[in-house]
Amino acid sequence: MDIPKKTPFNPETNVYNLNGKTLPKTSVFIAKIYLKKFDVVEVHALGETISKAVKVVEQLQRQNYVTIENINTFTQKFEDNRTKAKIIVTLKVTDDGKKRVNEEIKQ
């Protein structure tokens, strides 16, 4: 049986678009990968995913990985005349958070 080779996740921008299908625990881990590479990370979420984004950001702040710099909410309009609520949370990694993320994630 072949074991699939793991490829490291390497984000190119500091924008983390939260997926509604990903578990919150996994989303926190992915956010830590972003925090390892970038000092300022934007978490974007649309519609029903907003509550999950709030939970993820709240957990990171409670564990002293980040400070919340800015929260922006608005309604995004789509080409087919649909609208959805959108949230953008700007996070800044703390000094202690950067050290802990580097220890936890070996990539």
Backbone atoms as SQL, in Angstrom:
CREATE TABLE atoms (id INTEGER PRIMARY KEY, chain TEXT, resi INTEGER, resn TEXT, atom TEXT, x REAL, y REAL, z REAL);
INSERT INTO atoms VALUES
  (1, 'A', 1, 'MET', 'N', 0.844, -1.174, 0.000),
  (2, 'A', 1, 'MET', 'CA', 0.000, 0.000, 0.000),
  (3, 'A', 1, 'MET', 'C', 0.889, 1.237, 0.000),
  (4, 'A', 2, 'ASP', 'N', 0.626, 2.135, -0.926),
  (5, 'A', 2, 'ASP', 'CA', 1.407, 3.362, -1.020),
  (6, 'A', 2, 'ASP', 'C', 0.875, 4.401, -0.041),
  (7, 'A', 3, 'ILE', 'N', 1.785, 4.992, 0.694),
  (8, 'A', 3, 'ILE', 'CA', 1.422, 6.070, 1.603),
  (9, 'A', 3, 'ILE', 'C', 1.617, 7.383, 0.858),
  (10, 'A', 4, 'PRO', 'N', 0.563, 8.196, 0.771),
  (11, 'A', 4, 'PRO', 'CA', 0.716, 9.454, 0.032),
  (12, 'A', 4, 'PRO', 'C', 1.740, 10.360, 0.707),
  (13, 'A', 5, 'LYS', 'N', 2.554, 10.996, -0.121),
  (14, 'A', 5, 'LYS', 'CA', 3.577, 11.896, 0.389),
  (15, 'A', 5, 'LYS', 'C', 2.923, 13.213, 0.802),
  (16, 'A', 6, 'LYS', 'N', 3.282, 13.691, 1.980),
  (17, 'A', 6, 'LYS', 'CA', 2.728, 14.948, 2.469),
  (18, 'A', 6, 'LYS', 'C', 3.481, 16.107, 1.832),
  (19, 'A', 7, 'THR', 'N', 2.724, 17.070, 1.365),
  (20, 'A', 7, 'THR', 'CA', 3.343, 18.272, 0.824),
  (21, 'A', 7, 'THR', 'C', 3.103, 19.413, 1.805),
  (22, 'A', 8, 'PRO', 'N', 4.132, 20.156, 2.140),
  (23, 'A', 8, 'PRO', 'CA', 3.948, 21.241, 3.105),
  (24, 'A', 8, 'PRO', 'C', 3.052, 22.342, 2.546),
  (25, 'A', 9, 'PHE', 'N', 2.224, 22.882, 3.405),
  (26, 'A', 9, 'PHE', 'CA', 1.329, 23.978, 3.037),
  (27, 'A', 9, 'PHE', 'C', 2.112, 25.280, 3.168),
  (28, 'A', 10, 'ASN', 'N', 2.177, 26.036, 2.087),
  (29, 'A', 10, 'ASN', 'CA', 2.957, 27.269, 2.077),
  (30, 'A', 10, 'ASN', 'C', 2.099, 28.418, 1.530),
  (31, 'A', 11, 'PRO', 'N', 1.432, 29.177, 2.413),
  (32, 'A', 11, 'PRO', 'CA', 0.577, 30.263, 1.928),
  (33, 'A', 11, 'PRO', 'C', 1.394, 31.360, 1.246),
  (34, 'A', 12, 'GLU', 'N', 0.829, 31.917, 0.171),
  (35, 'A', 12, 'GLU', 'CA', 1.529, 32.961, -0.581),
  (36, 'A', 12, 'GLU', 'C', 1.141, 34.365, -0.134),
  (37, 'A', 13, 'THR', 'N', -0.064, 34.514, 0.409),
  (38, 'A', 13, 'THR', 'CA', -0.494, 35.823, 0.914),
  (39, 'A', 13, 'THR', 'C', -0.914, 35.668, 2.368),
  (40, 'A', 14, 'ASN', 'N', -1.118, 36.791, 3.034),
  (41, 'A', 14, 'ASN', 'CA', -1.510, 36.742, 4.441),
  (42, 'A', 14, 'ASN', 'C', -3.025, 36.660, 4.631),
  (43, 'A', 15, 'VAL', 'N', -3.764, 36.333, 3.574),
  (44, 'A', 15, 'VAL', 'CA', -5.229, 36.239, 3.641),
  (45, 'A', 15, 'VAL', 'C', -5.634, 34.771, 3.773),
  (46, 'A', 16, 'TYR', 'N', -6.286, 34.445, 4.894),
  (47, 'A', 16, 'TYR', 'CA', -6.784, 33.090, 5.131),
  (48, 'A', 16, 'TYR', 'C', -8.295, 33.111, 4.925),
  (49, 'A', 17, 'ASN', 'N', -8.755, 32.529, 3.813),
  (50, 'A', 17, 'ASN', 'CA', -10.186, 32.409, 3.528),
  (51, 'A', 17, 'ASN', 'C', -10.701, 31.159, 4.217),
  (52, 'A', 18, 'LEU', 'N', -11.477, 31.356, 5.250),
  (53, 'A', 18, 'LEU', 'CA', -11.970, 30.240, 6.037),
  (54, 'A', 18, 'LEU', 'C', -12.981, 29.432, 5.243),
  (55, 'A', 19, 'ASN', 'N', -12.854, 28.119, 5.304),
  (56, 'A', 19, 'ASN', 'CA', -13.731, 27.202, 4.591),
  (57, 'A', 19, 'ASN', 'C', -14.774, 26.671, 5.570),
  (58, 'A', 20, 'GLY', 'N', -16.009, 26.619, 5.169),
  (59, 'A', 20, 'GLY', 'CA', -17.072, 26.147, 6.043),
  (60, 'A', 20, 'GLY', 'C', -17.025, 24.663, 6.337),
  (61, 'A', 21, 'LYS', 'N', -16.330, 23.893, 5.511),
  (62, 'A', 21, 'LYS', 'CA', -16.291, 22.442, 5.689),
  (63, 'A', 21, 'LYS', 'C', -15.154, 21.985, 6.600),
  (64, 'A', 22, 'THR', 'N', -14.205, 22.848, 6.866),
  (65, 'A', 22, 'THR', 'CA', -13.059, 22.495, 7.693),
  (66, 'A', 22, 'THR', 'C', -13.446, 22.565, 9.166),
  (67, 'A', 23, 'LEU', 'N', -12.988, 21.606, 9.948),
  (68, 'A', 23, 'LEU', 'CA', -13.264, 21.605, 11.381),
  (69, 'A', 23, 'LEU', 'C', -12.567, 22.783, 12.056),
  (70, 'A', 24, 'PRO', 'N', -13.151, 23.330, 13.124),
  (71, 'A', 24, 'PRO', 'CA', -12.522, 24.466, 13.810),
  (72, 'A', 24, 'PRO', 'C', -11.100, 24.164, 14.290),
  (73, 'A', 25, 'LYS', 'N', -10.873, 22.961, 14.785),
  (74, 'A', 25, 'LYS', 'CA', -9.535, 22.583, 15.261),
  (75, 'A', 25, 'LYS', 'C', -8.526, 22.640, 14.112),
  (76, 'A', 26, 'THR', 'N', -8.938, 22.176, 12.940),
  (77, 'A', 26, 'THR', 'CA', -8.078, 22.217, 11.759),
  (78, 'A', 26, 'THR', 'C', -7.863, 23.660, 11.319),
  (79, 'A', 27, 'SER', 'N', -8.902, 24.471, 11.395),
  (80, 'A', 27, 'SER', 'CA', -8.785, 25.885, 11.015),
  (81, 'A', 27, 'SER', 'C', -7.802, 26.625, 11.915),
  (82, 'A', 28, 'VAL', 'N', -7.786, 26.299, 13.207),
  (83, 'A', 28, 'VAL', 'CA', -6.825, 26.909, 14.130),
  (84, 'A', 28, 'VAL', 'C', -5.410, 26.515, 13.726),
  (85, 'A', 29, 'PHE', 'N', -5.203, 25.245, 13.385),
  (86, 'A', 29, 'PHE', 'CA', -3.880, 24.776, 12.963),
  (87, 'A', 29, 'PHE', 'C', -3.434, 25.492, 11.687),
  (88, 'A', 30, 'ILE', 'N', -4.338, 25.614, 10.718),
  (89, 'A', 30, 'ILE', 'CA', -4.002, 26.304, 9.463),
  (90, 'A', 30, 'ILE', 'C', -3.684, 27.777, 9.743),
  (91, 'A', 31, 'ALA', 'N', -4.439, 28.397, 10.629),
  (92, 'A', 31, 'ALA', 'CA', -4.169, 29.795, 10.988),
  (93, 'A', 31, 'ALA', 'C', -2.775, 29.936, 11.591),
  (94, 'A', 32, 'LYS', 'N', -2.354, 28.946, 12.365),
  (95, 'A', 32, 'LYS', 'CA', -1.006, 28.984, 12.950),
  (96, 'A', 32, 'LYS', 'C', 0.069, 28.906, 11.873),
  (97, 'A', 33, 'ILE', 'N', -0.204, 28.172, 10.795),
  (98, 'A', 33, 'ILE', 'CA', 0.751, 28.121, 9.678),
  (99, 'A', 33, 'ILE', 'C', 0.880, 29.511, 9.060),
  (100, 'A', 34, 'TYR', 'N', -0.244, 30.199, 8.896),
  (101, 'A', 34, 'TYR', 'CA', -0.204, 31.574, 8.385),
  (102, 'A', 34, 'TYR', 'C', 0.572, 32.476, 9.345),
  (103, 'A', 35, 'LEU', 'N', 0.342, 32.309, 10.651),
  (104, 'A', 35, 'LEU', 'CA', 1.018, 33.143, 11.645),
  (105, 'A', 35, 'LEU', 'C', 2.518, 32.887, 11.677),
  (106, 'A', 36, 'LYS', 'N', 2.909, 31.678, 11.327),
  (107, 'A', 36, 'LYS', 'CA', 4.345, 31.376, 11.295),
  (108, 'A', 36, 'LYS', 'C', 5.026, 32.153, 10.173),
  (109, 'A', 37, 'LYS', 'N', 4.340, 32.293, 9.050),
  (110, 'A', 37, 'LYS', 'CA', 4.936, 32.952, 7.885),
  (111, 'A', 37, 'LYS', 'C', 4.739, 34.469, 7.894),
  (112, 'A', 38, 'PHE', 'N', 3.605, 34.944, 8.401),
  (113, 'A', 38, 'PHE', 'CA', 3.277, 36.372, 8.360),
  (114, 'A', 38, 'PHE', 'C', 3.036, 36.897, 9.772),
  (115, 'A', 39, 'ASP', 'N', 3.437, 38.131, 10.024),
  (116, 'A', 39, 'ASP', 'CA', 3.192, 38.754, 11.327),
  (117, 'A', 39, 'ASP', 'C', 1.770, 39.295, 11.440),
  (118, 'A', 40, 'VAL', 'N', 1.173, 39.652, 10.305),
  (119, 'A', 40, 'VAL', 'CA', -0.209, 40.135, 10.275),
  (120, 'A', 40, 'VAL', 'C', -0.994, 39.244, 9.318),
  (121, 'A', 41, 'VAL', 'N', -2.096, 38.684, 9.805),
  (122, 'A', 41, 'VAL', 'CA', -2.914, 37.764, 9.011),
  (123, 'A', 41, 'VAL', 'C', -4.349, 38.273, 8.995),
  (124, 'A', 42, 'GLU', 'N', -4.978, 38.205, 7.816),
  (125, 'A', 42, 'GLU', 'CA', -6.393, 38.551, 7.686),
  (126, 'A', 42, 'GLU', 'C', -7.200, 37.266, 7.541),
  (127, 'A', 43, 'VAL', 'N', -8.187, 37.093, 8.407),
  (128, 'A', 43, 'VAL', 'CA', -9.090, 35.944, 8.327),
  (129, 'A', 43, 'VAL', 'C', -10.382, 36.434, 7.678),
  (130, 'A', 44, 'HIS', 'N', -10.729, 35.853, 6.526),
  (131, 'A', 44, 'HIS', 'CA', -11.936, 36.231, 5.789),
  (132, 'A', 44, 'HIS', 'C', -12.963, 35.107, 5.919),
  (133, 'A', 45, 'ALA', 'N', -14.230, 35.470, 6.101),
  (134, 'A', 45, 'ALA', 'CA', -15.304, 34.477, 6.160),
  (135, 'A', 45, 'ALA', 'C', -16.580, 35.081, 5.591),
  (136, 'A', 46, 'LEU', 'N', -17.348, 34.231, 4.915),
  (137, 'A', 46, 'LEU', 'CA', -18.610, 34.639, 4.289),
  (138, 'A', 46, 'LEU', 'C', -19.786, 33.895, 4.913),
  (139, 'A', 47, 'GLY', 'N', -20.897, 34.582, 5.082),
  (140, 'A', 47, 'GLY', 'CA', -22.154, 33.940, 5.468),
  (141, 'A', 47, 'GLY', 'C', -22.089, 33.141, 6.755),
  (142, 'A', 48, 'GLU', 'N', -22.500, 31.880, 6.663),
  (143, 'A', 48, 'GLU', 'CA', -22.582, 31.016, 7.838),
  (144, 'A', 48, 'GLU', 'C', -21.222, 30.687, 8.436),
  (145, 'A', 49, 'THR', 'N', -20.168, 30.910, 7.698),
  (146, 'A', 49, 'THR', 'CA', -18.818, 30.615, 8.181),
  (147, 'A', 49, 'THR', 'C', -18.327, 31.683, 9.158),
  (148, 'A', 50, 'ILE', 'N', -19.032, 32.797, 9.253),
  (149, 'A', 50, 'ILE', 'CA', -18.614, 33.889, 10.134),
  (150, 'A', 50, 'ILE', 'C', -18.518, 33.425, 11.584),
  (151, 'A', 51, 'SER', 'N', -19.493, 32.654, 12.050),
  (152, 'A', 51, 'SER', 'CA', -19.460, 32.202, 13.447),
  (153, 'A', 51, 'SER', 'C', -18.247, 31.319, 13.709),
  (154, 'A', 52, 'LYS', 'N', -17.865, 30.515, 12.727),
  (155, 'A', 52, 'LYS', 'CA', -16.673, 29.679, 12.875),
  (156, 'A', 52, 'LYS', 'C', -15.417, 30.540, 12.918),
  (157, 'A', 53, 'ALA', 'N', -15.380, 31.576, 12.093),
  (158, 'A', 53, 'ALA', 'CA', -14.224, 32.479, 12.082),
  (159, 'A', 53, 'ALA', 'C', -14.062, 33.150, 13.444),
  (160, 'A', 54, 'VAL', 'N', -15.173, 33.562, 14.026),
  (161, 'A', 54, 'VAL', 'CA', -15.128, 34.203, 15.339),
  (162, 'A', 54, 'VAL', 'C', -14.587, 33.228, 16.383),
  (163, 'A', 55, 'LYS', 'N', -15.020, 31.972, 16.339),
  (164, 'A', 55, 'LYS', 'CA', -14.529, 30.966, 17.286),
  (165, 'A', 55, 'LYS', 'C', -13.030, 30.742, 17.132),
  (166, 'A', 56, 'VAL', 'N', -12.563, 30.651, 15.892),
  (167, 'A', 56, 'VAL', 'CA', -11.142, 30.402, 15.627),
  (168, 'A', 56, 'VAL', 'C', -10.301, 31.573, 16.129),
  (169, 'A', 57, 'VAL', 'N', -10.713, 32.786, 15.785),
  (170, 'A', 57, 'VAL', 'CA', -9.972, 33.982, 16.185),
  (171, 'A', 57, 'VAL', 'C', -9.985, 34.142, 17.702),
  (172, 'A', 58, 'GLU', 'N', -11.138, 33.889, 18.307),
  (173, 'A', 58, 'GLU', 'CA', -11.273, 34.001, 19.753),
  (174, 'A', 58, 'GLU', 'C', -10.349, 33.012, 20.466),
  (175, 'A', 59, 'GLN', 'N', -10.271, 31.804, 19.944),
  (176, 'A', 59, 'GLN', 'CA', -9.409, 30.790, 20.544),
  (177, 'A', 59, 'GLN', 'C', -7.935, 31.191, 20.439),
  (178, 'A', 60, 'LEU', 'N', -7.530, 31.707, 19.292),
  (179, 'A', 60, 'LEU', 'CA', -6.142, 32.147, 19.121),
  (180, 'A', 60, 'LEU', 'C', -5.812, 33.303, 20.062),
  (181, 'A', 61, 'GLN', 'N', -6.760, 34.215, 20.247),
  (182, 'A', 61, 'GLN', 'CA', -6.517, 35.338, 21.148),
  (183, 'A', 61, 'GLN', 'C', -6.491, 34.876, 22.605),
  (184, 'A', 62, 'ARG', 'N', -7.391, 33.996, 22.972),
  (185, 'A', 62, 'ARG', 'CA', -7.454, 33.499, 24.342),
  (186, 'A', 62, 'ARG', 'C', -6.172, 32.774, 24.739),
  (187, 'A', 63, 'GLN', 'N', -5.562, 32.089, 23.759),
  (188, 'A', 63, 'GLN', 'CA', -4.322, 31.356, 24.026),
  (189, 'A', 63, 'GLN', 'C', -3.084, 32.237, 23.841),
  (190, 'A', 64, 'ASN', 'N', -3.295, 33.532, 23.648),
  (191, 'A', 64, 'ASN', 'CA', -2.239, 34.538, 23.543),
  (192, 'A', 64, 'ASN', 'C', -1.307, 34.335, 22.349),
  (193, 'A', 65, 'TYR', 'N', -1.851, 33.828, 21.249),
  (194, 'A', 65, 'TYR', 'CA', -1.079, 33.752, 20.007),
  (195, 'A', 65, 'TYR', 'C', -1.141, 35.075, 19.259),
  (196, 'A', 66, 'VAL', 'N', -2.291, 35.750, 19.321),
  (197, 'A', 66, 'VAL', 'CA', -2.515, 36.955, 18.516),
  (198, 'A', 66, 'VAL', 'C', -3.219, 38.031, 19.331),
  (199, 'A', 67, 'THR', 'N', -3.165, 39.233, 18.775),
  (200, 'A', 67, 'THR', 'CA', -4.049, 40.307, 19.221),
  (201, 'A', 67, 'THR', 'C', -4.918, 40.675, 18.022),
  (202, 'A', 68, 'ILE', 'N', -6.157, 41.018, 18.287),
  (203, 'A', 68, 'ILE', 'CA', -7.066, 41.409, 17.213),
  (204, 'A', 68, 'ILE', 'C', -6.846, 42.894, 16.942),
  (205, 'A', 69, 'GLU', 'N', -6.406, 43.200, 15.737),
  (206, 'A', 69, 'GLU', 'CA', -6.109, 44.580, 15.356),
  (207, 'A', 69, 'GLU', 'C', -7.348, 45.293, 14.816),
  (208, 'A', 70, 'ASN', 'N', -8.160, 44.578, 14.030),
  (209, 'A', 70, 'ASN', 'CA', -9.295, 45.228, 13.373),
  (210, 'A', 70, 'ASN', 'C', -10.349, 44.178, 13.022),
  (211, 'A', 71, 'ILE', 'N', -11.609, 44.565, 13.125),
  (212, 'A', 71, 'ILE', 'CA', -12.717, 43.719, 12.684),
  (213, 'A', 71, 'ILE', 'C', -13.568, 44.553, 11.737),
  (214, 'A', 72, 'ASN', 'N', -13.778, 44.039, 10.536),
  (215, 'A', 72, 'ASN', 'CA', -14.542, 44.762, 9.521),
  (216, 'A', 72, 'ASN', 'C', -15.659, 43.847, 9.018),
  (217, 'A', 73, 'THR', 'N', -16.888, 44.322, 9.059),
  (218, 'A', 73, 'THR', 'CA', -18.016, 43.551, 8.530),
  (219, 'A', 73, 'THR', 'C', -18.728, 44.376, 7.470),
  (220, 'A', 74, 'PHE', 'N', -19.202, 43.697, 6.452),
  (221, 'A', 74, 'PHE', 'CA', -19.954, 44.363, 5.396),
  (222, 'A', 74, 'PHE', 'C', -20.745, 43.326, 4.618),
  (223, 'A', 75, 'THR', 'N', -21.548, 43.789, 3.675),
  (224, 'A', 75, 'THR', 'CA', -22.333, 42.906, 2.821),
  (225, 'A', 75, 'THR', 'C', -21.673, 42.853, 1.456),
  (226, 'A', 76, 'GLN', 'N', -21.356, 41.646, 1.017),
  (227, 'A', 76, 'GLN', 'CA', -20.736, 41.473, -0.295),
  (228, 'A', 76, 'GLN', 'C', -21.808, 41.113, -1.312),
  (229, 'A', 77, 'LYS', 'N', -21.786, 41.807, -2.442),
  (230, 'A', 77, 'LYS', 'CA', -22.747, 41.546, -3.509),
  (231, 'A', 77, 'LYS', 'C', -22.076, 40.716, -4.591),
  (232, 'A', 78, 'PHE', 'N', -22.839, 39.782, -5.146),
  (233, 'A', 78, 'PHE', 'CA', -22.337, 38.912, -6.200),
  (234, 'A', 78, 'PHE', 'C', -22.992, 39.268, -7.524),
  (235, 'A', 79, 'GLU', 'N', -22.454, 38.731, -8.622),
  (236, 'A', 79, 'GLU', 'CA', -22.949, 39.055, -9.964),
  (237, 'A', 79, 'GLU', 'C', -24.404, 38.640, -10.183),
  (238, 'A', 80, 'ASP', 'N', -24.843, 37.581, -9.507),
  (239, 'A', 80, 'ASP', 'CA', -26.216, 37.108, -9.702),
  (240, 'A', 80, 'ASP', 'C', -27.193, 37.735, -8.698),
  (241, 'A', 81, 'ASN', 'N', -26.877, 38.937, -8.227),
  (242, 'A', 81, 'ASN', 'CA', -27.712, 39.729, -7.317),
  (243, 'A', 81, 'ASN', 'C', -27.898, 39.118, -5.932),
  (244, 'A', 82, 'ARG', 'N', -27.080, 38.142, -5.577),
  (245, 'A', 82, 'ARG', 'CA', -27.114, 37.613, -4.212),
  (246, 'A', 82, 'ARG', 'C', -26.241, 38.495, -3.324),
  (247, 'A', 83, 'THR', 'N', -26.555, 38.510, -2.041),
  (248, 'A', 83, 'THR', 'CA', -25.710, 39.219, -1.077),
  (249, 'A', 83, 'THR', 'C', -25.439, 38.299, 0.107),
  (250, 'A', 84, 'LYS', 'N', -24.251, 38.437, 0.669),
  (251, 'A', 84, 'LYS', 'CA', -23.884, 37.677, 1.864),
  (252, 'A', 84, 'LYS', 'C', -23.083, 38.576, 2.784),
  (253, 'A', 85, 'ALA', 'N', -23.233, 38.334, 4.069),
  (254, 'A', 85, 'ALA', 'CA', -22.428, 39.062, 5.044),
  (255, 'A', 85, 'ALA', 'C', -20.994, 38.548, 4.970),
  (256, 'A', 86, 'LYS', 'N', -20.040, 39.442, 5.184),
  (257, 'A', 86, 'LYS', 'CA', -18.630, 39.066, 5.163),
  (258, 'A', 86, 'LYS', 'C', -17.938, 39.720, 6.348),
  (259, 'A', 87, 'ILE', 'N', -16.981, 38.998, 6.926),
  (260, 'A', 87, 'ILE', 'CA', -16.179, 39.533, 8.020),
  (261, 'A', 87, 'ILE', 'C', -14.708, 39.383, 7.655),
  (262, 'A', 88, 'ILE', 'N', -13.938, 40.394, 8.001),
  (263, 'A', 88, 'ILE', 'CA', -12.487, 40.341, 7.857),
  (264, 'A', 88, 'ILE', 'C', -11.906, 40.709, 9.215),
  (265, 'A', 89, 'VAL', 'N', -11.169, 39.778, 9.808),
  (266, 'A', 89, 'VAL', 'CA', -10.533, 40.014, 11.100),
  (267, 'A', 89, 'VAL', 'C', -9.028, 40.076, 10.870),
  (268, 'A', 90, 'THR', 'N', -8.422, 41.189, 11.256),
  (269, 'A', 90, 'THR', 'CA', -6.979, 41.358, 11.111),
  (270, 'A', 90, 'THR', 'C', -6.316, 40.993, 12.428),
  (271, 'A', 91, 'LEU', 'N', -5.402, 40.035, 12.355),
  (272, 'A', 91, 'LEU', 'CA', -4.701, 39.537, 13.534),
  (273, 'A', 91, 'LEU', 'C', -3.228, 39.902, 13.468),
  (274, 'A', 92, 'LYS', 'N', -2.661, 40.219, 14.615),
  (275, 'A', 92, 'LYS', 'CA', -1.222, 40.459, 14.700),
  (276, 'A', 92, 'LYS', 'C', -0.661, 39.467, 15.707),
  (277, 'A', 93, 'VAL', 'N', 0.355, 38.731, 15.288),
  (278, 'A', 93, 'VAL', 'CA', 0.939, 37.713, 16.148),
  (279, 'A', 93, 'VAL', 'C', 1.708, 38.388, 17.288),
  (280, 'A', 94, 'THR', 'N', 1.599, 37.827, 18.494),
  (281, 'A', 94, 'THR', 'CA', 2.349, 38.344, 19.636),
  (282, 'A', 94, 'THR', 'C', 3.755, 37.755, 19.613),
  (283, 'A', 95, 'ASP', 'N', 4.664, 38.353, 20.366),
  (284, 'A', 95, 'ASP', 'CA', 6.036, 37.826, 20.429),
  (285, 'A', 95, 'ASP', 'C', 6.035, 36.402, 20.972),
  (286, 'A', 96, 'ASP', 'N', 5.267, 36.192, 22.047),
  (287, 'A', 96, 'ASP', 'CA', 5.160, 34.850, 22.627),
  (288, 'A', 96, 'ASP', 'C', 4.483, 33.897, 21.648),
  (289, 'A', 97, 'GLY', 'N', 3.475, 34.394, 20.943),
  (290, 'A', 97, 'GLY', 'CA', 2.767, 33.573, 19.960),
  (291, 'A', 97, 'GLY', 'C', 3.674, 33.137, 18.829),
  (292, 'A', 98, 'LYS', 'N', 4.528, 34.029, 18.348),
  (293, 'A', 98, 'LYS', 'CA', 5.460, 33.704, 17.259),
  (294, 'A', 98, 'LYS', 'C', 6.417, 32.604, 17.702),
  (295, 'A', 99, 'LYS', 'N', 6.914, 32.734, 18.923),
  (296, 'A', 99, 'LYS', 'CA', 7.842, 31.736, 19.457),
  (297, 'A', 99, 'LYS', 'C', 7.152, 30.378, 19.585),
  (298, 'A', 100, 'ARG', 'N', 5.937, 30.380, 20.114),
  (299, 'A', 100, 'ARG', 'CA', 5.204, 29.126, 20.305),
  (300, 'A', 100, 'ARG', 'C', 4.823, 28.480, 18.979),
  (301, 'A', 101, 'VAL', 'N', 4.423, 29.296, 17.991),
  (302, 'A', 101, 'VAL', 'CA', 4.067, 28.760, 16.673),
  (303, 'A', 101, 'VAL', 'C', 5.286, 28.115, 16.026),
  (304, 'A', 102, 'ASN', 'N', 6.440, 28.768, 16.132),
  (305, 'A', 102, 'ASN', 'CA', 7.666, 28.207, 15.554),
  (306, 'A', 102, 'ASN', 'C', 8.049, 26.887, 16.212),
  (307, 'A', 103, 'GLU', 'N', 7.780, 26.745, 17.513),
  (308, 'A', 103, 'GLU', 'CA', 8.062, 25.487, 18.210),
  (309, 'A', 103, 'GLU', 'C', 7.071, 24.392, 17.808),
  (310, 'A', 104, 'GLU', 'N', 5.799, 24.764, 17.647),
  (311, 'A', 104, 'GLU', 'CA', 4.753, 23.780, 17.359),
  (312, 'A', 104, 'GLU', 'C', 4.782, 23.273, 15.925),
  (313, 'A', 105, 'ILE', 'N', 5.058, 24.165, 14.980),
  (314, 'A', 105, 'ILE', 'CA', 4.955, 23.803, 13.566),
  (315, 'A', 105, 'ILE', 'C', 6.345, 23.728, 12.972),
  (316, 'A', 106, 'LYS', 'N', 6.744, 22.523, 12.661),
  (317, 'A', 106, 'LYS', 'CA', 8.055, 22.284, 12.048),
  (318, 'A', 106, 'LYS', 'C', 7.836, 22.009, 10.577),
  (319, 'A', 107, 'GLN', 'N', 8.081, 23.006, 9.741),
  (320, 'A', 107, 'GLN', 'CA', 7.918, 22.840, 8.291),
  (321, 'A', 107, 'GLN', 'C', 9.194, 23.193, 7.603);
